[in-house]
Amino acid sequence: MSDIREELDWATYGTAIRELAASIADDDYQPDMILAIARGGLFAAGSLGYALSVKNLYVMNLEFYSGVDERLDVPIMLPPYLDKLDLTGAKVLVADDVADTGHTLKTVHEFCQDVVAESRTAVLYEKSHSLVKCDYVWKRTDDWINFPWSSEPPLAGPTAGSVVLDA
């Protein structure tokens, strides 16, 4: 892994999410709901919801990363679990912070594929080696990304004082 870092601060995040939302609006895609991939996708999903006037937000919590460039064999869905009935026939925008390997987005796509009317993906960053090529991307990079919500160490919990890792 390269030592080069892509730095996203809060001010740039505001510009990035607005530009990402504009690309979705310009494409005339009007989702019925936004499905956030927790945790990083919660920021994007909430912001996109406001920018696109979509109040119907759902969350899927998947664990895949366990450290810097350390992953589980496959993404694991964590509770609370999303009920597929809530997605039936909907136009869904899946939101995440980054499409790194693409395994998490692939898992979400497979979960949704037989029940939704349509699904599209929106991410702030997409890496060239991602299995999933997203419909809406703010920026493409293969560098490690420092997000503003995970660049500082936690203040509480089992990892308090240690640096949080993001892709």
Secondary structure, 3 states (H helix, E strand, C coil): CCCCEEECCHHHHHHHHHHHHHHHHHCCCCCCEEEEEECHHHHHHHHHHHHHCCCCEEEEEEEEEEECCEEEEEEEEECCCCCHHHHCCCEEEEEEEEECCCHHHHHHHHHHCCCCCEEEEEEEEECCCCCCCCCEEEEECCCEEECCCCCCCCCCCCCCCCCCCCC
